[in-house]
């Protein structure tokens, strides 16, 4: 990772309090940092950086990951504004979206939910043809490559401007039930207990998307792994593929294997 916009003298901020303040600024600006990059930046040992990160994590100011840290996750019932999510971990989300796009075939019917990671998938579908897309994501139609889609349908319901989604039934008035080839979902959390999100009505909608699709692909960056949000969406055995940017570990890794979920890693 590089920090091109940082001032050239920032590396000199090596007193503990100054260093930790600067470290927090970097996490908020970039979404993700590594011990290796921070150690080189501040000219201190990796153990010193790990202690800094552990202290900041204990205070709830960031979240520790294997080898580094990410911006602090919201409380289980909190929504993060869409603009903030769009800018968090952009590089990881772009890699996840590009890798997930390779799992989509021509002429599929897709159910795609709201969120920022799925936008990276949508933008990477330029090589596909004949797709039918059904979504509650208000930002998605503008991102989809026109040559990739035959039709795009917006699900109705309550419009949540801050989240850029609609929340309502997975269907259309006067029509029969929806059937899709693939549901592509971004989620608030993914743990051994299953998929979860921050809002009750969103969980109901996503569960209906899973039920309507022949397979479900979940897109989740490593900050979501092992996390539980407020409401459960579905158990892991309803997921066919997880696309992420880091190997799941521990209890989650075992639960994914037991549920038969294929884990696909996005390339660096």
C-alpha positions as YAML, in Angstrom:
chain: A
units: angstrom
residues:
- id: 1
  name: UNK
  ca: [0.00, 0.00, 0.00]
- id: 2
  name: UNK
  ca: [1.14, 3.52, -0.70]
- id: 3
  name: UNK
  ca: [-0.04, 6.84, 0.75]
- id: 4
  name: UNK
  ca: [0.66, 9.30, -2.08]
- id: 5
  name: UNK
  ca: [-1.36, 12.17, -0.68]
- id: 6
  name: UNK
  ca: [0.41, 12.18, 2.70]
- id: 7
  name: UNK
  ca: [2.78, 15.04, 3.55]
- id: 8
  name: UNK
  ca: [6.48, 14.16, 3.25]
- id: 9
  name: UNK
  ca: [7.22, 14.86, 6.91]
- id: 10
  name: UNK
  ca: [4.42, 12.62, 8.27]
- id: 11
  name: UNK
  ca: [6.93, 9.80, 8.90]
- id: 12
  name: UNK
  ca: [8.52, 11.91, 11.65]
- id: 13
  name: UNK
  ca: [5.39, 11.64, 13.83]
- id: 14
  name: UNK
  ca: [6.89, 8.81, 15.89]
- id: 15
  name: UNK
  ca: [5.94, 9.81, 19.44]
- id: 16
  name: UNK
  ca: [3.30, 7.27, 20.53]
- id: 17
  name: UNK
  ca: [0.31, 9.66, 20.75]
- id: 18
  name: UNK
  ca: [1.19, 11.43, 17.50]
- id: 19
  name: UNK
  ca: [1.89, 8.16, 15.74]
- id: 20
  name: UNK
  ca: [-1.44, 6.68, 16.80]
- id: 21
  name: UNK
  ca: [-3.35, 9.77, 15.71]
- id: 22
  name: UNK
  ca: [-1.65, 9.64, 12.33]
- id: 23
  name: UNK
  ca: [-2.28, 5.90, 12.11]
- id: 24
  name: UNK
  ca: [-6.00, 6.46, 12.72]
- id: 25
  name: UNK
  ca: [-6.06, 9.12, 10.00]
- id: 26
  name: UNK
  ca: [-4.52, 6.64, 7.56]
- id: 27
  name: UNK
  ca: [-7.05, 3.94, 8.41]
- id: 28
  name: UNK
  ca: [-9.95, 6.34, 7.90]
- id: 29
  name: UNK
  ca: [-8.49, 7.69, 4.65]
- id: 30
  name: UNK
  ca: [-7.58, 4.35, 3.08]
- id: 31
  name: UNK
  ca: [-9.96, 1.94, 4.77]
- id: 32
  name: UNK
  ca: [-7.21, -0.64, 5.32]
- id: 33
  name: UNK
  ca: [-3.59, -0.63, 6.50]
- id: 34
  name: UNK
  ca: [-0.95, -3.30, 7.07]
- id: 35
  name: UNK
  ca: [1.62, -3.71, 9.81]
- id: 36
  name: UNK
  ca: [4.40, -3.97, 7.22]
- id: 37
  name: UNK
  ca: [3.52, -0.67, 5.53]
- id: 38
  name: UNK
  ca: [3.04, 1.18, 8.83]
- id: 39
  name: UNK
  ca: [6.30, -0.15, 10.25]
- id: 40
  name: UNK
  ca: [8.19, 1.18, 7.24]
- id: 41
  name: UNK
  ca: [6.29, 4.46, 7.24]
- id: 42
  name: UNK
  ca: [6.93, 5.31, 10.91]
- id: 43
  name: UNK
  ca: [10.35, 3.64, 11.07]
- id: 44
  name: UNK
  ca: [9.40, 1.51, 14.08]
- id: 45
  name: UNK
  ca: [9.21, -2.24, 14.63]
- id: 46
  name: UNK
  ca: [6.29, -4.39, 13.62]
- id: 47
  name: UNK
  ca: [5.69, -5.23, 17.29]
- id: 48
  name: UNK
  ca: [5.33, -1.52, 18.08]
- id: 49
  name: UNK
  ca: [2.74, -1.11, 15.32]
- id: 50
  name: UNK
  ca: [0.87, -4.20, 16.51]
- id: 51
  name: UNK
  ca: [0.68, -2.77, 20.03]
- id: 52
  name: UNK
  ca: [-0.62, 0.52, 18.60]
- id: 53
  name: UNK
  ca: [-3.26, -1.29, 16.58]
- id: 54
  name: UNK
  ca: [-4.30, -3.48, 19.50]
- id: 55
  name: UNK
  ca: [-4.69, -0.43, 21.75]
- id: 56
  name: UNK
  ca: [-6.77, 1.44, 19.17]
- id: 57
  name: UNK
  ca: [-8.90, -1.65, 18.58]
- id: 58
  name: UNK
  ca: [-9.54, -1.99, 22.33]
- id: 59
  name: UNK
  ca: [-10.81, 1.59, 22.28]
- id: 60
  name: UNK
  ca: [-13.13, 0.78, 19.39]
- id: 61
  name: UNK
  ca: [-11.38, 3.17, 17.01]
- id: 62
  name: UNK
  ca: [-10.49, 0.54, 14.40]
- id: 63
  name: UNK
  ca: [-10.88, -3.20, 13.75]
- id: 64
  name: UNK
  ca: [-7.91, -5.56, 13.73]
- id: 65
  name: UNK
  ca: [-7.38, -7.94, 10.83]
- id: 66
  name: UNK
  ca: [-4.74, -10.54, 10.10]
- id: 67
  name: UNK
  ca: [-1.65, -8.49, 9.34]
- id: 68
  name: UNK
  ca: [-3.17, -5.05, 9.85]
- id: 69
  name: UNK
  ca: [-6.38, -3.17, 10.54]
- id: 70
  name: UNK
  ca: [-9.47, -1.70, 8.89]
- id: 71
  name: UNK
  ca: [-11.72, 1.21, 9.75]
- id: 72
  name: UNK
  ca: [-13.95, 0.57, 12.76]
- id: 73
  name: UNK
  ca: [-17.12, -1.35, 12.02]
- id: 74
  name: UNK
  ca: [-20.47, 0.16, 12.99]
- id: 75
  name: UNK
  ca: [-22.45, -1.23, 15.94]
- id: 76
  name: UNK
  ca: [-24.62, -4.20, 15.02]
- id: 77
  name: UNK
  ca: [-27.75, -2.09, 14.55]
- id: 78
  name: UNK
  ca: [-26.16, 0.87, 12.83]
- id: 79
  name: UNK
  ca: [-26.28, 1.77, 9.16]
- id: 80
  name: UNK
  ca: [-23.18, 3.21, 7.54]
- id: 81
  name: UNK
  ca: [-23.98, 5.98, 5.00]
- id: 82
  name: UNK
  ca: [-23.65, 4.75, 1.43]
- id: 83
  name: UNK
  ca: [-21.09, 7.39, 0.45]
- id: 84
  name: UNK
  ca: [-18.86, 6.30, 3.34]
- id: 85
  name: UNK
  ca: [-19.15, 2.63, 2.40]
- id: 86
  name: UNK
  ca: [-18.43, 3.43, -1.22]
- id: 87
  name: UNK
  ca: [-15.05, 4.89, -0.30]
- id: 88
  name: UNK
  ca: [-14.05, 2.27, 2.28]
- id: 89
  name: UNK
  ca: [-11.70, -0.47, 1.08]
- id: 90
  name: UNK
  ca: [-12.22, 0.50, -2.56]
- id: 91
  name: UNK
  ca: [-9.27, -1.50, -3.89]
- id: 92
  name: UNK
  ca: [-10.38, -4.71, -2.17]
- id: 93
  name: UNK
  ca: [-13.95, -4.25, -3.37]
- id: 94
  name: UNK
  ca: [-12.79, -3.64, -6.94]
- id: 95
  name: UNK
  ca: [-10.81, -6.90, -6.88]
- id: 96
  name: UNK
  ca: [-13.73, -8.80, -5.39]
- id: 97
  name: UNK
  ca: [-16.16, -7.38, -7.95]
- id: 98
  name: UNK
  ca: [-13.87, -8.17, -10.89]
- id: 99
  name: UNK
  ca: [-13.34, -11.74, -9.69]
- id: 100
  name: UNK
  ca: [-17.06, -12.28, -9.06]
- id: 101
  name: UNK
  ca: [-17.94, -11.02, -12.54]
- id: 102
  name: UNK
  ca: [-16.02, -13.97, -13.98]
- id: 103
  name: UNK
  ca: [-18.51, -16.30, -12.27]
- id: 104
  name: UNK
  ca: [-21.45, -14.86, -14.22]
- id: 105
  name: UNK
  ca: [-22.42, -16.41, -17.58]
- id: 106
  name: UNK
  ca: [-24.11, -14.80, -20.57]
- id: 107
  name: UNK
  ca: [-27.93, -14.73, -20.53]
- id: 108
  name: UNK
  ca: [-28.25, -15.17, -16.76]
- id: 109
  name: UNK
  ca: [-30.99, -13.56, -14.72]
- id: 110
  name: UNK
  ca: [-29.43, -11.89, -11.67]
- id: 111
  name: UNK
  ca: [-30.88, -10.65, -8.41]
- id: 112
  name: UNK
  ca: [-28.50, -8.02, -7.00]
- id: 113
  name: UNK
  ca: [-28.96, -6.19, -3.71]
- id: 114
  name: UNK
  ca: [-27.84, -2.78, -2.47]
- id: 115
  name: UNK
  ca: [-24.36, -1.97, -1.31]
- id: 116
  name: UNK
  ca: [-21.00, -0.83, -2.57]
- id: 117
  name: UNK
  ca: [-19.20, -4.11, -3.35]
- id: 118
  name: UNK
  ca: [-21.88, -5.22, -5.81]
- id: 119
  name: UNK
  ca: [-21.32, -1.99, -7.76]
- id: 120
  name: UNK
  ca: [-17.78, -3.17, -8.48]
- id: 121
  name: UNK
  ca: [-19.23, -6.42, -9.81]
- id: 122
  name: UNK
  ca: [-21.72, -4.56, -11.99]
- id: 123
  name: UNK
  ca: [-19.02, -2.35, -13.47]
- id: 124
  name: UNK
  ca: [-16.96, -5.44, -14.37]
- id: 125
  name: UNK
  ca: [-19.71, -7.15, -16.41]
- id: 126
  name: UNK
  ca: [-18.73, -5.52, -19.71]
- id: 127
  name: UNK
  ca: [-17.71, -8.84, -21.22]
- id: 128
  name: UNK
  ca: [-21.13, -10.43, -20.64]
- id: 129
  name: UNK
  ca: [-24.16, -10.33, -22.91]
- id: 130
  name: UNK
  ca: [-27.89, -10.89, -22.53]
- id: 131
  name: UNK
  ca: [-28.15, -10.37, -18.78]
- id: 132
  name: UNK
  ca: [-31.43, -9.65, -17.02]
- id: 133
  name: UNK
  ca: [-30.88, -7.77, -13.76]
- id: 134
  name: UNK
  ca: [-33.40, -7.32, -10.95]
- id: 135
  name: UNK
  ca: [-32.19, -5.04, -8.16]
- id: 136
  name: UNK
  ca: [-33.11, -2.78, -5.27]
- id: 137
  name: UNK
  ca: [-29.83, -0.87, -5.68]
- id: 138
  name: UNK
  ca: [-30.61, 2.64, -6.90]
- id: 139
  name: UNK
  ca: [-27.01, 3.20, -8.04]
- id: 140
  name: UNK
  ca: [-26.69, -0.02, -10.01]
- id: 141
  name: UNK
  ca: [-28.40, 0.84, -13.35]
- id: 142
  name: UNK
  ca: [-25.99, 3.71, -14.03]
- id: 143
  name: UNK
  ca: [-22.98, 1.43, -13.44]
- id: 144
  name: UNK
  ca: [-24.05, -1.55, -15.56]
- id: 145
  name: UNK
  ca: [-22.36, -1.64, -19.00]
- id: 146
  name: UNK
  ca: [-25.21, -1.12, -21.51]
- id: 147
  name: UNK
  ca: [-23.93, -3.84, -23.83]
- id: 148
  name: UNK
  ca: [-24.12, -6.44, -21.05]
- id: 149
  name: UNK
  ca: [-27.83, -6.23, -20.26]
- id: 150
  name: UNK
  ca: [-31.06, -6.92, -22.08]
- id: 151
  name: UNK
  ca: [-33.23, -5.59, -19.25]
- id: 152
  name: UNK
  ca: [-32.94, -4.01, -15.81]
- id: 153
  name: UNK
  ca: [-35.84, -4.09, -13.34]
- id: 154
  name: UNK
  ca: [-35.99, -1.99, -10.16]
- id: 155
  name: UNK
  ca: [-37.73, -3.46, -7.15]
- id: 156
  name: UNK
  ca: [-40.15, -1.10, -5.46]
- id: 157
  name: UNK
  ca: [-40.75, -0.23, -1.83]
- id: 158
  name: UNK
  ca: [-39.49, 2.34, 0.65]
- id: 159
  name: UNK
  ca: [-36.67, 4.45, -0.78]
- id: 160
  name: UNK
  ca: [-33.74, 4.82, 1.62]
- id: 161
  name: UNK
  ca: [-31.73, 7.69, 0.17]
- id: 162
  name: UNK
  ca: [-28.86, 7.36, 2.65]
- id: 163
  name: UNK
  ca: [-28.38, 3.72, 1.64]
- id: 164
  name: UNK
  ca: [-29.30, 4.16, -2.04]
- id: 165
  name: UNK
  ca: [-31.73, 1.23, -1.93]
- id: 166
  name: UNK
  ca: [-35.40, 0.37, -1.98]
- id: 167
  name: UNK
  ca: [-36.77, -1.90, 0.75]
- id: 168
  name: UNK
  ca: [-39.84, -3.95, -0.06]
- id: 169
  name: UNK
  ca: [-41.07, -7.21, -1.54]
- id: 170
  name: UNK
  ca: [-39.01, -9.16, -4.07]
- id: 171
  name: UNK
  ca: [-41.59, -9.08, -6.84]
- id: 172
  name: UNK
  ca: [-43.81, -6.87, -8.97]
- id: 173
  name: UNK
  ca: [-47.50, -6.05, -8.67]
- id: 174
  name: UNK
  ca: [-49.66, -8.10, -11.03]
- id: 175
  name: UNK
  ca: [-46.84, -10.54, -11.87]
- id: 176
  name: UNK
  ca: [-46.02, -14.02, -10.66]
- id: 177
  name: UNK
  ca: [-43.11, -14.92, -8.41]
- id: 178
  name: UNK
  ca: [-39.55, -14.18, -9.50]
- id: 179
  name: UNK
  ca: [-37.06, -16.91, -10.38]
- id: 180
  name: UNK
  ca: [-33.41, -16.08, -10.98]
- id: 181
  name: UNK
  ca: [-30.27, -17.94, -11.92]
- id: 182
  name: UNK
  ca: [-28.06, -16.17, -9.39]
- id: 183
  name: UNK
  ca: [-28.48, -13.90, -6.39]
- id: 184
  name: UNK
  ca: [-25.42, -11.70, -5.88]
- id: 185
  name: UNK
  ca: [-25.39, -10.26, -2.39]
- id: 186
  name: UNK
  ca: [-23.26, -7.92, -0.35]
- id: 187
  name: UNK
  ca: [-23.85, -8.44, 3.37]
- id: 188
  name: UNK
  ca: [-23.17, -6.66, 6.64]
- id: 189
  name: UNK
  ca: [-21.56, -9.68, 8.25]
- id: 190
  name: UNK
  ca: [-20.65, -13.29, 7.56]
- id: 191
  name: UNK
  ca: [-19.96, -15.66, 10.45]
- id: 192
  name: UNK
  ca: [-20.33, -19.34, 11.27]
- id: 193
  name: UNK
  ca: [-23.96, -18.53, 12.14]
- id: 194
  name: UNK
  ca: [-24.67, -17.28, 8.60]
- id: 195
  name: UNK
  ca: [-25.26, -14.07, 6.67]
- id: 196
  name: UNK
  ca: [-26.48, -10.96, 8.47]
- id: 197
  name: UNK
  ca: [-27.34, -7.31, 7.94]
- id: 198
  name: UNK
  ca: [-28.17, -4.22, 9.99]
- id: 199
  name: UNK
  ca: [-31.89, -3.79, 9.19]
- id: 200
  name: UNK
  ca: [-34.85, -6.09, 9.73]
- id: 201
  name: UNK
  ca: [-36.70, -5.22, 6.52]
- id: 202
  name: UNK
  ca: [-33.48, -5.55, 4.51]
- id: 203
  name: UNK
  ca: [-32.89, -9.02, 5.96]
- id: 204
  name: UNK
  ca: [-36.39, -10.06, 4.86]
- id: 205
  name: UNK
  ca: [-35.72, -8.77, 1.36]
- id: 206
  name: UNK
  ca: [-32.33, -10.50, 1.06]
- id: 207
  name: UNK
  ca: [-33.75, -13.77, 2.35]
- id: 208
  name: UNK
  ca: [-36.38, -13.57, -0.39]
- id: 209
  name: UNK
  ca: [-33.62, -13.01, -2.98]
- id: 210
  name: UNK
  ca: [-31.80, -16.10, -1.77]
- id: 211
  name: UNK
  ca: [-35.02, -18.13, -1.93]
- id: 212
  name: UNK
  ca: [-35.75, -16.95, -5.49]
- id: 213
  name: UNK
  ca: [-32.34, -17.88, -6.93]
- id: 214
  name: UNK
  ca: [-30.87, -21.22, -7.95]
- id: 215
  name: UNK
  ca: [-27.49, -20.21, -6.52]
- id: 216
  name: UNK
  ca: [-26.25, -17.44, -4.24]
- id: 217
  name: UNK
  ca: [-22.90, -15.68, -4.53]
- id: 218
  name: UNK
  ca: [-21.85, -13.56, -1.55]
- id: 219
  name: UNK
  ca: [-19.34, -10.73, -1.93]
- id: 220
  name: UNK
  ca: [-17.61, -9.83, 1.34]
- id: 221
  name: UNK
  ca: [-14.29, -8.15, 2.01]
- id: 222
  name: UNK
  ca: [-12.20, -9.46, 4.90]
- id: 223
  name: UNK
  ca: [-13.57, -6.84, 7.32]
- id: 224
  name: UNK
  ca: [-16.96, -8.62, 7.12]
- id: 225
  name: UNK
  ca: [-15.59, -12.10, 7.86]
- id: 226
  name: UNK
  ca: [-16.40, -13.41, 11.31]
- id: 227
  name: UNK
  ca: [-18.75, -10.47, 11.95]
- id: 228
  name: UNK
  ca: [-22.41, -10.61, 13.01]
- id: 229
  name: UNK
  ca: [-24.80, -7.78, 12.22]
- id: 230
  name: UNK
  ca: [-28.20, -7.22, 13.79]
- id: 231
  name: UNK
  ca: [-30.43, -9.58, 11.78]
- id: 232
  name: UNK
  ca: [-29.74, -12.98, 10.28]
- id: 233
  name: UNK
  ca: [-30.46, -13.41, 6.55]
- id: 234
  name: UNK
  ca: [-29.72, -17.06, 5.85]
- id: 235
  name: UNK
  ca: [-27.47, -19.91, 7.02]
- id: 236
  name: UNK
  ca: [-24.23, -20.66, 5.20]
- id: 237
  name: UNK
  ca: [-25.66, -23.75, 3.49]
- id: 238
  name: UNK
  ca: [-27.77, -21.43, 1.32]
- id: 239
  name: UNK
  ca: [-24.60, -19.94, -0.17]
- id: 240
  name: UNK
  ca: [-22.88, -21.53, -3.17]
- id: 241
  name: UNK
  ca: [-19.83, -19.24, -3.49]
- id: 242
  name: UNK
  ca: [-18.12, -16.67, -1.27]
- id: 243
  name: UNK
  ca: [-15.86, -14.16, -3.05]
- id: 244
  name: UNK
  ca: [-13.50, -12.38, -0.67]
- id: 245
  name: UNK
  ca: [-10.00, -10.93, -0.44]
- id: 246
  name: UNK
  ca: [-8.58, -13.04, 2.40]
- id: 247
  name: UNK
  ca: [-8.73, -16.67, 3.48]
- id: 248
  name: UNK
  ca: [-11.39, -17.20, 6.17]
- id: 249
  name: UNK
  ca: [-9.91, -18.52, 9.39]
- id: 250
  name: UNK
  ca: [-10.85, -20.57, 12.43]
- id: 251
  name: UNK
  ca: [-14.50, -21.28, 13.16]
- id: 252
  name: UNK
  ca: [-15.70, -19.51, 10.02]
- id: 253
  name: UNK
  ca: [-13.39, -21.49, 7.75]
- id: 254
  name: UNK
  ca: [-14.65, -24.75, 9.23]
- id: 255
  name: UNK
  ca: [-18.28, -23.68, 8.99]
- id: 256
  name: UNK
  ca: [-17.87, -22.72, 5.32]
- id: 257
  name: UNK
  ca: [-16.29, -26.09, 4.56]
- id: 258
  name: UNK
  ca: [-19.05, -27.95, 6.43]
- id: 259
  name: UNK
  ca: [-21.71, -26.01, 4.48]
- id: 260
  name: UNK
  ca: [-20.03, -26.78, 1.14]
- id: 261
  name: UNK
  ca: [-19.39, -23.12, 0.32]
- id: 262
  name: UNK
  ca: [-16.74, -22.56, -2.35]
- id: 263
  name: UNK
  ca: [-14.38, -19.78, -1.31]
- id: 264
  name: UNK
  ca: [-12.97, -17.76, -4.22]
- id: 265
  name: UNK
  ca: [-10.15, -15.33, -3.51]
- id: 266
  name: UNK
  ca: [-9.84, -12.08, -5.42]
- id: 267
  name: UNK
  ca: [-6.40, -11.53, -6.92]
- id: 268
  name: UNK
  ca: [-4.08, -8.76, -5.71]
...
